Amino acid sequence: MRTINCLILLCLLVWGSAFAQSNLPACPSWGYFHICFGTYTLADGGKYAGEFKDTGVETHLNADVVATAKRDPKPGELIDGEGGYTLWGKLLPAATYKKMGGLPSGLAHGVKVVRPVAKGQSLSWEEVAMDTMTHAYKIRREIEAGYSF
C-alpha cells in the first residue's frame, strides 16, 4: 500500500507541475525565443520556457572561406558567388587570407572580375570590382581591421 501511495504522490507531483504557473519572467517579444529565460506564449496558446542569454561574440578570427575559381573567369565577367557555377569556397587560416587579401565567398556574388584568374586560384579584393559603398563590404572591412593576425 505504501508503494502505491508513493506512486500516486509522484504522479500528482509530475502531473501538477505540468500545469503549474511559472514564476519566471516573461520573455521579450522580440528576437528568438530559444534564447529566452522565462516563458513565452505561442500563438496556439502553448508555452515555451527557456533561458535568455547572450549568444556570444567572437574573440578571435581564426579562419575564413575565400572565393576560389571553379574555372578561368575572364576580366569583365560577373561571378555568381558561393554555390554557383564560377566559385567554390576554400577554408583558409586567417593569417593566410589576410596576407593575400582574400575575397570572402559570402561577398563574391555578382561582382565583376577585373584581372585574369586561373582555375583553382583563390580570389583577392584586387581581382574584382567591389561596390565599396555596401553595408556588407564596410562591416567586413571593419571586422578585418579589428583583429591582429
C-alpha positions in Angstrom: 0.0 0.0 0.0 2.9 2.4 0.8 4.4 1.8 -2.7 1.0 2.7 -4.3 0.7 5.8 -2.2 4.2 6.9 -3.2 3.5 6.2 -6.8 0.2 8.2 -6.7 2.0 11.1 -5.0 4.8 11.0 -7.6 2.2 11.1 -10.4 0.4 14.0 -8.9 3.6 16.0 -8.5 4.6 15.4 -12.1 1.1 16.0 -13.4 0.6 19.0 -11.3 3.9 20.6 -12.3 3.0 20.3 -15.9 0.1 22.7 -15.3 1.7 24.9 -12.7 2.3 28.6 -13.5 5.9 29.6 -13.8 7.3 32.4 -11.7 9.9 33.1 -14.4 9.8 36.5 -16.0 8.2 36.8 -19.4 10.4 36.5 -22.5 10.9 39.6 -24.6 8.5 39.9 -27.5 11.4 40.4 -30.0 14.2 38.1 -31.1 14.4 34.3 -30.9 12.6 32.7 -28.0 15.1 29.8 -28.0 17.5 32.1 -26.0 14.8 33.3 -23.6 14.8 32.9 -19.9 11.2 32.7 -18.8 8.0 31.7 -20.5 6.7 32.7 -23.9 3.1 32.1 -25.0 2.9 30.8 -28.6 0.1 31.8 -31.0 -1.7 28.4 -30.4 -1.6 29.0 -26.6 1.3 26.7 -25.9 4.1 27.9 -23.6 7.8 27.9 -24.1 10.2 28.1 -21.2 13.9 28.9 -21.8 16.9 30.8 -20.8 17.6 34.3 -22.2 21.3 34.9 -22.6 23.8 36.4 -24.9 24.6 34.0 -27.7 28.3 35.1 -27.6 30.7 37.3 -29.6 33.8 36.1 -31.3 37.1 36.9 -29.7 39.3 35.5 -32.5 39.2 35.4 -36.2 40.8 32.0 -36.9 39.8 31.2 -40.5 37.5 32.3 -43.3 36.1 30.9 -46.5 37.7 32.5 -49.5 36.2 32.6 -53.0 38.1 30.2 -55.3 37.6 29.9 -59.1 36.0 26.7 -60.4 37.1 27.7 -63.9 39.1 30.6 -65.6 36.8 33.7 -65.3 37.8 36.4 -67.8 38.1 40.1 -66.9 34.7 41.8 -67.2 32.8 38.6 -66.3 30.4 38.6 -63.4 30.9 35.8 -60.9 27.9 34.2 -59.3 29.1 33.7 -55.8 29.1 30.7 -53.5 27.2 27.7 -54.7 27.2 28.9 -58.3 29.0 27.9 -61.4 32.0 30.1 -61.1 33.2 29.8 -57.5 33.6 27.4 -54.6 34.8 28.3 -51.1 38.2 27.3 -49.6 38.7 27.5 -45.9 42.0 29.3 -45.2 43.6 30.3 -41.9 43.0 33.9 -41.1 46.7 34.9 -41.4 46.8 33.4 -44.9 43.7 35.1 -46.3 44.6 38.4 -44.6 48.1 38.4 -46.2 46.7 37.6 -49.7 43.7 40.0 -49.3 41.3 37.1 -49.8 37.8 37.8 -51.0 35.2 36.2 -48.6 33.0 33.9 -50.6 29.9 35.4 -49.0 30.6 38.8 -50.6 31.5 37.3 -54.0 28.1 37.3 -55.6 27.5 39.5 -58.6 31.0 41.1 -58.6 32.9 41.7 -61.8 36.4 40.2 -62.4 39.0 42.8 -63.3 42.1 40.6 -63.7 42.6 37.2 -65.2 42.0 34.4 -62.6 43.2 30.8 -63.1 41.0 27.8 -62.2 41.7 26.9 -58.5 43.0 30.3 -57.6 41.6 32.0 -54.5 40.4 35.5 -55.4 41.6 38.6 -53.7 39.9 42.0 -53.3 42.2 43.4 -56.1 40.9 40.9 -58.7 37.3 42.0 -58.5 35.4 45.3 -58.7 33.6 45.6 -55.4 31.0 48.1 -54.6 32.7 49.6 -51.6 29.6 51.6 -50.5 27.6 48.5 -49.5 26.9 47.9 -45.8 28.3 44.3 -46.1 31.6 45.5 -47.5 32.0 48.2 -44.9 31.3 45.8 -42.0 33.6 43.2 -43.4 36.5 45.6 -43.7 35.8 46.9 -40.2 35.9 43.3 -38.8 39.2 42.6 -40.6 40.7 45.9 -39.3 39.7 45.0 -35.7 41.8 41.8 -35.5 45.5 41.4 -35.4 46.6 38.4 -37.4 
